[in-house]
Amino acid sequence: MKKFRILLLTLATLLVGNVHADEGMWLLQLMQEQNSIDLMKARGLELDATDLYNPNGVSIKDAVGIFGRGCTGEIISDKGLILTNHHCGFGAIQQHSSVDHDYLTDGFWAKNHNEELATPGLTFQFVDQIIDVTALVQKDIDKKKVTELESFGYDYLQKLAQTQMKKMHLNKKKGYRGVCKPFYAGNKFYLMIMKVYSDIRMVAAPPASVGKFGGETDNWMWPRHTGDFSMFRIYADKDGNPADYSEKNVPLQTKKHFAINIKGVEDGDYAMIMGFPGSTERYLTDAEITMTMRTENDPRIAVRTEYLKTIKKEMKANKKIRIQYDTKYAHSANYWKNSIGMNEALVNNKVRETKRDIQAKFLDFAKQKKDAAYETVVADIATTVDALSPLNYQINAMNESFFRTIEFRLLKKDRDLFTDFANALEKDKKHALKKYSKDLQAVFTRIHNKDYDQKVDKEVTNAMINVYASLVKPAERPAFYTEIKNDYQGNVQKYVDNIYSKSILRSQKALDSFLADAHADALRNDPVLLFSKSIVDRFNVVEKDYKPLMDKLALLHKTYIRGLGEMKQPTPSYPDANFTLRLTYGTVASYDPKDGVHYKYYTTGQGILEKEDDKSDEFKVPAKLHKLLVNKDFGRYAMKNGELPVCFLTTNDITGGNSGSPVINSKGQLIGCAFDGNWESLSGDLNFNDNLQRCIVLDIRYMLFILDKLGGCKHLVDEMTIIQ
């Protein structure tokens, strides 16, 4: 245990590379221990550590939470009003949209509480408590209740979370959930107690021509002119407790909300961001960087290029399909372009060379320390990666081609249902129908949901089978490719036609017909079952060799990061992002991406007019907004020079999951909403670049301008605390 305590002290001062003030996704609970609060104060912060995070009182962290499943949101009024990105609220906006009420195109503006739309499935989660459980995990390891590898696995950590929740008498309390996660590659562990609100209602969303202005062309790019915001509201029972939707619920009286500062920002101003960054891998070796590029990004780019092209053609031809597939397109396109930019930035920013320099210094340190594990760990990682890479490529090619694109496919529980139903039919048909008919209907309903179009999905399946074949050797493909070759003379389209025309799940009529005269053979030989099973069977073959290598790599990383900590102390650093609450700080700043090019730190409404193009879906400007911009009708939201601010840049360290995060000034007031990173630094998830890394921020004044002048929602502005 003594050695383990020394390790924890070392990890508190972990450093990888030369850390500048702007790099770092800091754990709030370690701010004092790591001296990060002193560094922030030196940059201009006017608050104390307890103003940011106070485990025994109210702080800024109580105004920030997880919006939905993968974004951040902040509270901007004492009535539970949430601000987040438009692309974060996009799924909810799409959920409420139809051909008759196209809120994606037209926007949505609730004029009072009664018009706010309940959004089933949407949640907002606050961090209630953060508890260090490292000693508990180590105790279980010492007592051999869990292996070192299992100790940072999901199953064990969730069981630990539930055990602690019971001890705290929270397991049966409405709305509370425990999440336990590893940090520093499994060297430290924290339990987060989350308070989850499930009655979230849509309040405001600009039209896509504002919220997505620039589309994929401008995505990850600067200069930017996107009004990327949407608003929702938390409802609770009369006592302020989480509750399922009810007409009796009321807006949550929040204990903390952000005041909004509309005085504007200047180059060099202090800026910090609190949010939930999703995932970074800043500790990868040179070999792992290569594996990421070649076996993850390359197949993702190839597959999504075909997927996006396929569904885009159908979306342009049909308004209903455009609404159905808009969210799917946006989600896929985002990391398609990210992967392209990452590969480019990894080369341009010489990330592999940087990693090799770190590894050389680490080897020198290991030899001086005479630690055998440290001396061999980088070479061991390289050897493991060499064996893992071809398997990783196959796994990612399958994930991208089949699991993330094709919707007419059976999940494991669906495949088990087909088998159980078939077996039961042979024993007692009447009993089998009574037991399994509703479950089979549920599978049909899940597939044929309101956002599913069979014609489009059929086109996707045909494209995915072809693109996968172009990426993977014949011997490494699922068995259905042999069936296509032998039984369909290599004609993929005929094979796909058979699936979509013969499956009992192809239509409600076909399902009803099967249930009226059910036979086991029809289930066992259903083409969608055989297709799905063929994919999974091949996946399982690959995973059998893949998983042990991934487990080995995880343990090697734990050793490597522990060693880096010992080498780089005492300068503080941070663990990789893992979708837990973090704080980053920096300044408002311009940048120079290449020789002769300078980007200033802000954009204005004039840029919207310059980009306006009615012939482009990406650069249309609503007529009312065009008039406001031309007439310079900006009111109190204008800059000192009379221009309308739209976006600005900061040096904050962010990644996916930070979308929607509050951008906060030195006094703890809201000045913007983070929504993107810049193209030149898309290698940032793997290596932070001090000169190029920028966070693209929606200026809070543009958000208020759109809400007030375009949306006519002055009542929402009046609800906020405005500082001017």
C-alpha positions in Angstrom: 0.0 0.0 0.0 2.9 2.4 0.7 4.0 2.1 -2.9 0.5 2.7 -4.1 0.3 5.9 -2.0 3.5 7.1 -3.5 2.1 6.4 -7.0 -1.0 8.6 -6.3 1.2 11.5 -5.2 3.2 11.1 -8.4 0.1 11.1 -10.5 -1.1 14.3 -8.9 1.9 15.9 -10.6 1.8 14.0 -13.9 3.3 15.8 -16.9 3.4 14.9 -20.6 5.4 17.4 -22.6 5.9 21.0 -21.8 2.5 22.1 -20.4 1.5 25.7 -21.1 -1.3 27.4 -19.2 -3.9 26.8 -22.0 -3.3 23.0 -22.2 -5.1 20.8 -19.8 -8.5 19.4 -19.0 -8.4 19.8 -15.2 -10.2 17.8 -12.6 -12.1 20.2 -10.4 -11.5 18.2 -7.3 -7.7 18.4 -7.7 -7.4 22.1 -8.4 -5.8 23.0 -5.1 -3.6 19.9 -5.0 -2.3 20.5 -8.5 -1.9 24.3 -8.1 -4.0 24.9 -11.2 -6.1 27.6 -9.4 -2.9 29.6 -8.9 -2.1 29.3 -12.6 -5.6 30.5 -13.4 -5.3 33.5 -11.1 -2.0 34.4 -12.7 -3.8 34.6 -16.0 -6.6 36.8 -14.7 -9.1 34.7 -12.8 -10.9 36.8 -10.1 -12.6 33.9 -8.4 -11.5 31.5 -5.7 -11.4 27.7 -6.0 -14.6 27.3 -4.0 -16.4 29.6 -6.5 -15.7 27.0 -9.2 -16.1 23.8 -7.2 -17.3 23.5 -3.7 -18.2 20.0 -2.4 -19.9 21.6 0.6 -21.8 24.4 -1.0 -23.0 26.0 -4.3 -20.5 26.8 -7.0 -20.3 27.3 -10.8 -20.2 23.5 -11.3 -23.9 23.5 -10.2 -24.8 25.5 -13.3 -23.2 23.0 -15.7 -24.4 19.5 -16.7 -24.6 16.8 -19.3 -27.1 17.6 -22.0 -28.5 14.4 -23.6 -26.0 11.7 -24.2 -22.9 13.5 -25.4 -22.9 17.2 -24.9 -22.7 19.9 -22.2 -25.3 22.5 -21.3 -25.5 25.4 -18.9 -28.2 27.0 -16.8 -28.9 30.6 -17.7 -31.8 31.5 -15.5 -33.3 30.6 -12.1 -36.1 28.8 -13.9 -34.1 25.9 -15.3 -33.4 27.4 -18.7 -30.6 25.5 -20.5 -28.3 26.8 -23.2 -26.5 24.3 -25.4 -25.5 24.0 -29.1 -27.9 23.7 -32.0 -26.1 20.5 -33.1 -26.5 19.1 -29.5 -30.2 19.8 -29.6 -30.5 18.7 -33.2 -31.8 15.3 -32.4 -34.6 16.8 -30.2 -35.4 19.4 -32.9 -35.6 16.6 -35.5 -37.7 14.5 -33.1 -40.4 17.2 -33.0 -40.2 18.0 -36.8 -42.4 16.7 -39.6 -43.3 17.9 -43.0 -46.1 20.0 -41.5 -43.9 21.3 -38.6 -40.4 21.6 -40.0 -38.6 23.1 -37.0 -35.3 22.1 -38.5 -35.8 24.5 -41.4 -38.1 27.1 -39.8 -36.8 27.1 -36.2 -38.9 26.9 -33.1 -39.7 29.7 -30.6 -41.9 29.0 -27.6 -43.7 32.2 -26.5 -44.6 30.9 -23.1 -44.2 27.8 -20.9 -47.3 26.2 -22.4 -45.7 26.1 -25.8 -42.5 24.4 -24.6 -42.4 20.9 -26.0 -41.8 17.8 -23.9 -39.0 15.7 -25.3 -39.2 12.0 -24.3 -35.8 10.4 -23.8 -33.9 13.7 -23.3 -32.1 14.2 -19.9 -30.0 16.7 -18.1 -27.6 15.6 -15.5 -25.9 17.6 -12.7 -22.8 16.4 -10.9 -24.0 16.1 -7.3 -20.8 14.7 -5.7 -17.3 13.5 -6.7 -15.8 10.8 -4.5 -12.2 9.4 -4.6 -12.6 5.6 -4.5 -9.0 4.7 -5.5 -8.3 3.1 -2.1 -11.4 0.9 -2.4 -10.3 -0.4 -5.8 -6.8 -1.1 -4.6 -8.2 -2.9 -1.6 -10.2 -5.2 -3.9 -7.1 -5.8 -6.0 -5.0 -6.6 -2.9 -7.7 -9.1 -1.7 -7.8 -10.6 -5.2 -11.5 -9.8 -5.5 -10.7 -8.3 -8.9 -7.7 -8.4 -11.2 -5.7 -5.4 -12.2 -7.2 -5.5 -15.6 -10.8 -6.0 -14.4 -10.3 -3.0 -12.0 -10.8 -0.5 -14.7 -13.4 -2.4 -16.6 -17.0 -1.2 -16.9 -18.7 -4.1 -15.1 -16.6 -4.0 -12.0 -16.7 -0.2 -11.7 -20.5 0.0 -12.1 -20.9 -2.7 -9.4 -18.7 -0.6 -7.2 -20.8 2.4 -7.9 -24.0 0.6 -7.0 -22.4 -0.6 -3.8 -21.4 2.9 -2.7 -24.8 4.3 -3.8 -26.5 1.8 -1.4 -24.2 2.8 1.4 -25.2 6.4 0.8 -28.9 5.5 0.7 -29.2 6.9 -2.8 -29.8 3.8 -4.8 -33.6 4.1 -4.4 -33.8 7.9 -4.4 -35.5 9.3 -7.6 -33.1 10.6 -10.2 -29.8 9.6 -8.7 -27.2 7.5 -10.5 -23.6 6.6 -9.8 -20.9 6.5 -12.4 -17.4 5.2 -11.5 -14.6 5.8 -14.0 -10.8 5.2 -14.2 -8.4 8.1 -14.6 -4.7 8.1 -15.6 -5.2 4.8 -17.5 -6.5 3.0 -14.4 -4.2 4.4 -11.8 -6.9 6.5 -10.1 -10.6 6.2 -9.7 -13.5 8.5 -9.0 -17.2 7.9 -8.3 -19.5 10.6 -9.7 -23.0 10.9 -8.2 -25.3 12.3 -10.9 -28.7 13.9 -10.4 -30.7 13.2 -13.5 -33.7 15.2 -14.7 -35.8 13.5 -17.3 -38.6 16.1 -18.0 -36.7 18.4 -20.5 -38.7 20.6 -22.8 -37.7 22.3 -26.0 -37.9 26.1 -25.7 -36.1 27.7 -28.7 -34.1 26.7 -31.7 -33.0 29.0 -34.6 -33.6 27.8 -38.2 -30.9 25.5 -39.6 -29.9 28.4 -41.8 -28.6 30.1 -38.6 -27.9 27.1 -36.3 -26.0 25.2 -39.1 -24.9 28.2 -41.2 -21.9 27.0 -43.3 -22.8 23.4 -43.0 -20.1 20.8 -43.7 -18.1 23.4 -45.7 -17.5 25.5 -42.6 -17.4 22.6 -40.1 -14.1 22.7 -38.1 -13.1 25.8 -40.0 -12.4 29.5 -39.2 -13.6 32.1 -39.8 -17.1 31.0 -38.6 -20.5 32.6 -38.7 -22.7 29.9 -37.2 -25.4 30.6 -34.6 -24.9 27.2 -33.0 -27.3 27.3 -30.1 -30.6 25.9 -28.9 -32.5 26.2 -25.6 -34.4 23.8 -23.4 -35.9 23.9 -19.9 -35.7 21.5 -16.9 -39.0 20.6 -15.3 -39.4 19.0 -11.9 -42.0 18.1 -9.3 -43.3 20.8 -7.0 -40.4 20.1 -4.6 -37.7 20.4 -7.2 -37.0 16.7 -7.5 -36.5 14.8 -10.7 -39.7 13.4 -12.1 -41.0 11.8 -15.2 -43.1 14.1 -17.5 -46.3 15.4 -16.0 -48.5 18.4 -16.7 -48.1 19.1 -13.0 -44.4 19.5 -13.2 -43.0 23.1 -12.9 -39.8 24.8 -14.1 -36.9 23.8 -11.9 -35.8 26.6 -9.5 -32.1 26.1 -9.9 -29.6 26.8 -7.1 -27.1 28.4 -9.5 -27.3 30.0 -12.9 -24.9 32.0 -15.1 -25.2 35.8 -15.3 -24.6 36.9 -18.9 -22.1 39.6 -19.7 -22.7 41.5 -22.9 -19.8 44.0 -22.6 -17.9 42.0 -25.1 -14.4 40.4 -25.3 -11.0 41.7 -26.3 -7.9 40.0 -27.5 -6.1 38.6 -24.5 -9.1 38.4 -22.2 -9.2 35.5 -19.7 -11.6 32.7 -20.7 -12.4 29.4 -19.1 -14.6 26.5 -20.0 -16.4 24.0 -17.8 -17.8 20.9 -19.4 -17.6 17.2 -20.2 -14.9 16.5 -22.8 -15.5 13.1 -24.3 -12.3 11.4 -25.1 -8.6 12.3 -25.7 -5.6 10.0 -26.1 -2.7 12.3 -25.3 -0.4 9.5 -24.1 -0.3 7.4 -27.2 3.1 6.3 -28.6 4.4 6.8 -32.1 3.3 3.3 -33.1 -0.2 3.9 -31.8 -0.5 7.2 -33.7 0.2 5.3 -36.9 -2.4 2.7 -35.9 -5.0 5.4 -35.3 -4.4 6.9 -38.8 -4.2 3.7 -40.8 -6.7 1.4 -39.0 -9.3 3.8 -37.6 -9.3 7.1 -39.6 -8.7 5.5 -43.0 -11.6 3.0 -43.0 -13.9 5.6 -41.3 -13.2 8.1 -44.1 -13.7 5.5 -46.9 -16.9 4.1 -45.5 -18.5 7.4 -44.5 -17.7 9.0 -47.8 -20.0 6.4 -49.5 -22.6 6.5 -46.7 -23.0 10.2 -46.8 -23.1 10.3 -50.6 -25.8 7.7 -50.6 -28.2 9.3 -48.1 -27.5 12.9 -49.3 -28.8 12.0 -52.7 -32.1 10.7 -51.2 -32.3 13.6 -48.8 -32.2 16.1 -51.6 -34.9 14.4 -53.5 -37.5 14.2 -50.7 -38.3 16.6 -47.9 -39.6 13.8 -45.6 -36.4 11.8 -46.0 -34.4 15.0 -45.4 -36.0 15.4 -42.0 -35.7 11.7 -41.2 -32.0 11.5 -42.0 -30.8 15.0 -41.1 -29.5 13.9 -37.7 -27.9 10.7 -39.0 -26.2 12.7 -41.7 -24.9 15.3 -39.3 -23.6 12.8 -36.8 -21.8 10.8 -39.5 -20.4 13.8 -41.3 -18.9 15.4 -38.2 -16.3 12.7 -37.5 -15.9 11.9 -41.2 -14.4 15.4 -41.6 -12.7 15.2 -38.3 -10.8 12.1 -39.3 -9.7 13.7 -42.6 -8.5 16.8 -40.7 -6.8 14.7 -38.0 -4.8 12.7 -40.4 -3.7 15.9 -42.1 -2.9 17.7 -38.9 -1.0 14.7 -37.4 1.4 15.0 -40.4 1.6 18.8 -40.6 2.0 19.2 -36.8 4.7 16.5 -36.7 2.9 14.7 -33.9 4.8 11.4 -34.5 8.1 13.2 -34.2 6.9 14.7 -30.9 6.0 11.3 -29.6 9.3 9.9 -30.5 11.1 12.6 -28.6 9.0 11.9 -25.5 9.8 8.2 -25.8 13.5 8.8 -26.1 13.5 10.9 -23.0 11.4 8.3 -21.2 13.9 5.5 -22.1 16.8 7.6 -20.7 14.8 8.1 -17.5 14.0 4.4 -17.3 17.7 3.4 -17.7 18.7 5.9 -15.0 16.0 4.5 -12.7 16.9 0.9 -13.6 13.3 -0.1 -13.9 12.9 -3.1 -16.2 9.2 -2.5 -16.8 9.8 1.1 -17.8 12.8 0.2 -20.0 10.7 -2.2 -22.1 7.2 -0.8 -22.0 7.5 1.4 -25.2 8.9 -1.5 -27.2 6.3 -3.8 -25.8 3.6 -1.4 -26.9 5.1 -1.3 -30.4 5.1 -5.1 -30.6 1.5 -5.3 -29.4 0.4 -2.7 -31.8 2.1 -4.5 -34.7 0.0 -7.6 -33.9 -3.1 -5.6 -33.1 -3.2 -3.3 -36.2 -4.6 -5.7 -38.8 -7.3 -6.8 -36.4 -8.1 -3.2 -35.4 -8.5 -2.4 -39.1 -11.0 -5.2 -39.6 -13.0 -4.3 -36.4 -13.3 -0.7 -37.5 -14.2 -1.6 -41.1 -17.0 -3.7 -39.8 -18.2 -1.1 -37.3 -18.3 1.6 -39.9 -19.7 -0.5 -42.8 -22.4 -2.5 -41.0 -23.0 -1.6 -37.3 -23.2 2.2 -37.7 -25.0 2.5 -41.0 -27.4 -0.4 -41.9 -30.6 -0.2 -39.9 -32.4 -3.4 -41.3 -30.3 -5.6 -39.0 -30.9 -7.7 -36.0 -29.3 -7.1 -32.6 -28.1 -9.9 -30.4 -31.4 -10.0 -28.4 -33.3 -10.0 -31.7 -31.3 -12.9 -33.0 -31.9 -14.8 -29.7 -35.6 -14.1 -30.1 -35.7 -15.6 -33.5 -34.0 -18.7 -32.2 -36.1 -19.1 -29.1 -39.3 -18.4 -31.1 -38.4 -21.1 -33.6 -37.6 -23.6 -30.9 -40.8 -22.9 -29.1 -42.9 -23.2 -32.3 -41.7 -26.8 -32.7 -42.9 -27.6 -29.2 -46.2 -25.8 -28.7 -47.2 -23.4 -31.5 -50.1 -21.7 -29.6 -47.9 -21.1 -26.5 -45.0 -19.8 -28.7 -47.2 -17.3 -30.4 -48.6 -16.1 -27.1 -45.1 -15.7 -25.6 -43.1 -14.2 -28.5 -45.5 -12.4 -30.9 -45.3 -9.1 -29.0 -41.5 -9.2 -28.8 -41.3 -9.8 -32.6 -43.6 -6.9 -33.2 -41.4 -4.8 -31.0 -38.3 -5.6 -33.1 -40.3 -4.6 -36.2 -41.3 -1.3 -34.6 -37.8 -0.5 -33.5 -36.5 -0.9 -37.0 -39.4 0.7 -38.8 -39.4 3.9 -36.6 -40.5 7.3 -37.7 -37.0 8.1 -39.0 -36.6 4.9 -41.1 -37.1 4.7 -44.8 -36.7 1.2 -46.3 -35.8 2.4 -49.7 -32.9 4.6 -48.4 -31.7 1.8 -46.1 -31.7 -0.6 -49.0 -29.5 1.7 -50.9 -27.2 2.1 -47.9 -26.9 -1.7 -47.5 -25.9 -2.1 -51.1 -23.3 0.7 -50.9 -21.9 -0.6 -47.6 -21.5 -4.2 -48.8 -19.6 -2.9 -51.8 -17.3 -0.4 -50.0 -16.5 -3.0 -47.3 -15.4 -5.5 -50.1 -13.1 -2.8 -51.4 -11.4 -2.5 -48.0 -11.0 -6.0 -46.7 -9.5 -9.2 -48.3 -11.9 -11.9 -49.4 -10.6 -14.4 -46.7 -11.4 -11.8 -44.0 -15.0 -11.0 -45.0 -18.2 -12.4 -43.5 -19.5 -15.6 -45.0 -22.4 -13.9 -46.8 -19.9 -12.6 -49.4 -19.3 -16.2 -50.5 -23.1 -16.6 -50.8 -23.2 -13.5 -53.0 -20.5 -15.0 -55.2 -21.9 -18.5 -55.5 -25.7 -18.0 -55.3 -26.1 -14.5 -56.8 -23.2 -14.6 -59.4 -21.5 -11.8 -57.5 -24.5 -9.5 -57.9 -24.7 -7.5 -54.6 -28.0 -5.8 -55.6 -29.8 -9.1 -56.1 -28.6 -10.3 -52.7 -29.8 -7.1 -51.0 -33.1 -7.3 -52.9 -33.7 -10.8 -51.4 -33.2 -9.5 -47.9 -35.6 -6.6 -48.2 -38.2 -8.5 -50.2 -38.2 -11.9 -48.3 -37.7 -11.1 -44.6 -40.8 -11.4 -42.4 -39.8 -8.0 -41.0 -39.9 -6.2 -44.4 -43.4 -4.9 -43.7 -46.2 -5.0 -41.2 -48.3 -7.0 -43.7 -45.5 -9.6 -44.1 -45.1 -9.9 -40.3 -48.9 -10.3 -39.8 -48.9 -13.0 -42.5 -46.1 -14.9 -40.7 -47.8 -14.7 -37.4 -51.0 -16.0 -39.0 -49.2 -19.1 -40.1 -45.9 -19.3 -38.2 -43.3 -21.9 -38.9 -39.9 -22.4 -37.3 -38.1 -22.7 -40.7 -39.3 -19.2 -41.7 -37.6 -17.7 -38.6 -34.4 -19.8 -38.9 -34.0 -19.0 -42.6 -35.1 -15.4 -42.6 -32.6 -13.5 -44.8 -32.1 -10.6 -42.4 -31.3 -13.1 -39.6 -28.7 -14.9 -41.8 -27.2 -11.6 -42.9 -27.0 -10.2 -39.4 -25.6 -13.5 -38.0 -22.9 -13.7 -40.8 -21.6 -10.2 -39.8 -21.5 -11.0 -36.1 -19.9 -14.4 -36.6 -17.0 -12.8 -38.5 -16.8 -10.0 -35.8 -16.5 -12.7 -33.1 -13.7 -14.5 -34.9 -11.7 -11.3 -35.1 -12.5 -10.2 -31.6 -11.2 -13.5 -30.2 -7.7 -12.4 -31.1 -8.4 -8.7 -30.8 -9.6 -8.5 -27.2 -6.5 -10.1 -25.5 -4.2 -7.7 -27.4 -6.3 -4.7 -26.3 -6.2 -5.9 -22.7 -2.5 -6.3 -22.9 -2.2 -2.8 -24.4 -4.3 -1.3 -21.6 -2.0 -2.7 -18.9 1.0 -1.5 -20.8 -0.5 2.0 -20.9 -1.0 1.9 -17.1 2.7 1.2 -16.7 3.7 3.8 -19.3 1.6 6.6 -17.8 2.8 5.8 -14.3 6.4 6.1 -15.5 5.7 9.4 -17.3 4.4 10.7 -14.0 7.5 9.8 -12.2 9.7 11.3 -15.0 7.9 14.6 -15.3 7.1 15.6 -11.7 6.5 18.0 -10.1 4.7 20.0 -12.8 0.9 19.3 -12.7 -1.1 17.8 -15.5 -4.4 16.1 -16.2 -5.7 12.6 -17.2 -7.2 12.0 -20.6 -10.7 13.1 -21.2 -13.4 10.5 -20.4 -16.6 12.5 -20.4 -16.3 13.7 -16.8 -16.5 17.3 -15.5 -13.3 19.3 -16.4 -12.2 22.9 -16.4 -9.9 24.4 -19.1 -8.6 28.0 -19.1 -6.9 30.3 -21.6 -7.4 33.6 -23.3 -9.3 35.1 -26.2 -6.8 35.0 -29.1 -6.2 35.3 -32.8 -3.8 32.9 -34.6 -1.5 32.5 -37.7 -2.2 29.1 -39.3 0.6 29.5 -42.0 3.0 32.0 -43.5 1.3 35.2 -44.5 -2.1 34.3 -43.1 -3.5 35.9 -39.9 -6.9 35.1 -38.4 -8.3 37.7 -36.1 -10.1 36.5 -33.0 -13.7 37.4 -33.9 -16.2 37.5 -36.8 -19.2 39.8 -37.4 -22.5 39.8 -39.2 -20.9 41.3 -42.2 -19.3 37.9 -42.8 -22.8 36.3 -43.0 -23.7 38.7 -45.8 -20.4 38.0 -47.6 -21.0 34.2 -47.5 -24.8 34.4 -48.3 -25.7 32.2 -51.3 -29.4 31.4 -51.9 -28.3 28.7 -54.3 -26.5 26.8 -51.6 -28.2 24.8 -48.8 -25.4 25.7 -46.5 -25.2 29.5 -46.9 -28.9 30.6 -47.1 -29.8 33.5 -44.9 -33.4 34.0 -43.6 -35.0 37.1 -45.2 -35.7 38.6 -41.8 -32.1 38.1 -40.6 -30.8 39.6 -43.9 -32.8 42.7 -43.4 -31.6 43.0 -39.8 -28.0 42.7 -40.9 -28.3 45.2 -43.8 -30.1 47.7 -41.6 -27.6 47.1 -38.8 -30.6 46.7 -36.4 -28.5 45.2 -33.6 -29.7 47.1 -30.6 -27.6 46.6 -27.4 -26.0 43.5 -28.9 -23.6 45.5 -31.1 -19.9 45.9 -30.6 -18.5 49.4 -29.7 -17.8 49.9 -33.5 -21.4 49.2 -34.3 -20.8 45.8 -35.8 -22.7 42.6 -34.7 -20.4 40.0 -33.1 -21.0 36.4 -34.2 -18.1 34.1 -33.0 -14.8 34.4 -31.3 -11.7 32.3 -30.6 -10.0 31.2 -27.4 -7.0 29.1 -26.6 -9.1 26.7 -24.4 -8.4 22.9 -24.6 -11.6 21.2 -25.7 -12.8 18.1 -27.5 -16.0 16.3 -28.4 -18.4 16.4 -25.4 -17.4 20.0 -24.8 -20.0 21.0 -27.3 -22.4 23.5 -25.6 -20.0 24.2 -22.8 -20.2 27.7 -21.2 -17.3 30.0 -22.0 -16.8 32.1 -18.8 -14.9 35.3 -18.1 -12.7 36.1 -15.1 -15.7 37.0 -13.0 -17.5 33.8 -13.6 -20.0 35.3 -16.1 -21.1 33.8 -19.4 -19.6 35.3 -22.5 -20.1 32.5 -25.0 -21.0 28.9 -25.9 -18.2 26.6 -27.2 -19.1 24.6 -30.3 -16.1 23.6 -32.4 -12.3 23.4 -32.8 -10.2 24.6 -35.7 -9.0 22.6 -38.7 -5.3 23.2 -38.2 -5.4 21.6 -34.7 -7.5 18.5 -35.3 -4.6 16.4 -34.1 -5.4 17.9 -30.7 -7.1 14.8 -29.3 -3.7 13.1 -29.5 -1.3 16.0 -29.0 -2.0 19.6 -27.9 -0.5 22.3 -30.1 0.2 25.5 -28.2 0.4 27.7 -31.3 -2.5 26.4 -33.3 -5.1 25.0 -30.9 -8.3 27.2 -30.8 -11.8 26.8 -29.5 -14.5 28.3 -31.7 -17.1 30.1 -29.6 -20.6 31.5 -30.2 -20.5 35.0 -28.9 -23.3 35.3 -26.3 -24.4 38.6 -27.9 -25.2 36.9 -31.2 -27.2 34.3 -29.4 -29.2 37.0 -27.6 -29.6 39.0 -30.9 -31.1 35.9 -32.7 -33.3 35.0 -29.8 -34.6 38.6 -29.4 -34.6 40.1 -32.9 -35.2 37.0 -35.1 -37.1 34.7 -32.7 -39.1 37.4 -31.0 -38.4 35.9 -27.6 -37.7 39.0 -25.5 -39.4 37.2 -22.6 -36.6 34.7 -22.5 -34.0 37.4 -22.6 -35.8 39.2 -19.7 -35.7 35.9 -17.8 -31.9 36.0 -17.8 -29.5 38.0 -15.6 -27.8 40.4 -18.1 -24.8 42.5 -17.3 -24.0 45.4 -19.6 
